[in-house]
Amino acid sequence: MIPYGSHFLDDDDIDAVVEVLRNGWLTQGPKVAEFEKLVASYTGANYAVAVSSGTAGLHLACLAAGVNEDSRVYTSANTFVATANAVLYAGGQPQFCDIDPDTLNMSIDCLEQKFASGEQINGVIPVHFAGLPCDMARIKSIADQYATFVIEDAAHAFGATYLDGSRVGNCKYSDMTVFSLHPVKGVTSGEGGLITTNDEALYRHLLSLRSHGICKGNFDFPGISKAGQGDLINLDDALVDGELNPWYYEMQELGFNYRITDFQCALATSQVKKAEKFLARRRELADLYDKLLQGAQAITVKQLGTRQQSSLHLYVIEIDFEALKMSKGAFMRELASKEIGTQVHYIPVPFQPYYADKGFHREDFPAAKHYYDRALSIPIYFGLSDEQVEFVVNEISSVVKAHLS
Ligand SMILES: *Cc1c(COP(=O)(O)O)cnc(C)c1O
């Protein structure tokens, strides 16, 4: 079976993990810091914080951005549920913009209209769908005008570049950027996530939230410096004769255990070293698909002309199933019978029963609906061969032809 996406591991990756296992650090240790440093330098951000999943990263980013019960935060209707759920975890209300039918990203016109309508908006979480970065300069200028935060959901976009050529994750246009290290994403640690930022205060806050809201030797203890201003701490716990007690730690807020392990970070570090190689191959594959699918009947290739910018996490086409008089399910099953895996990204989040129950209506997202009815993600991943791409295109074309006549 050719899956729609797959990770790639080589002996270097395996050796990196085994070495950590032999050396005794299991939970957070030196490999976490090493990975964070590498990613900060790769993306061009000042700081990176590795966490247990992309979802955990989004949750912490929302908390650090100040999302609470009074917050309303806009994201794209076409994303994975985790983006919106993270806002809910922090107590806020997610809201959705319809998509732009060409980029498949959140419609920035829609976002602009929402702001202009005067409704309360506290933040924006644009999603770089399929690896194609949103027009962040435009989103940032709108967000600045209304003084709201921006968190990029870059789960699909490791290695992608903005229109100005700089790398996604440098946080030039946002407060924080969140990546996922799930095996189906660009680089993997098994499960894992990553937040980048240029803001030192956000960075410290994220470190604290990642581990129970505890400060422990990594920076100043706010409780000690504020002692005497309300007696929240008994200084004797912290200090004896002006010296810090060796066991001392200080919980200042409610945090989580969202730590990632050292062996996962050893794997992720080894993967990041191959990121350029991964990207180059994905570009070759996308170019080949673009060429082979040119002029194909009943098929529209999406995000064409953006291959140099995109990390090409997904290769998405639209198929006119109505013209084929065939359901998408039947089409996918027919491809599966030929050992070709496909997927649909995504059922628009406001269409999910949980969100429909909150009062979101399909009719309010016509572009997402139109896209969803036709969308199909076809196989793209580092290990895919040119021959397999040709096979996939031939099989898709033959199913289309059989049903058009
Ligand atoms: C995968 C994904 C996430 C969540 O990442 P996990 O690491 O699986 O928690 C969030 N947003 C988008 C758009 C994703 O594709």
The ligand as a Gaussian input file, in Angstrom:
#p B3LYP/6-31G(d) Opt

LIG

0 1
 C       -0.957000      17.644000      13.329000
 C       -1.576000      18.962000      13.561000
 C       -1.714000      19.518000      14.843000
 C       -1.439000      18.762000      16.098000
 O       -0.194000      18.235000      16.198000
 P        0.074000      16.930000      17.124000
 O        1.566000      16.888000      17.206000
 O       -0.518000      15.759000      16.422000
 O       -0.561000      17.185000      18.449000
 C       -2.207000      20.808000      14.935000
 N       -2.567000      21.507000      13.856000
 C       -2.483000      20.995000      12.601000
 C       -2.880000      21.825000      11.447000
 C       -2.001000      19.699000      12.438000
 O       -1.956000      19.168000      11.193000

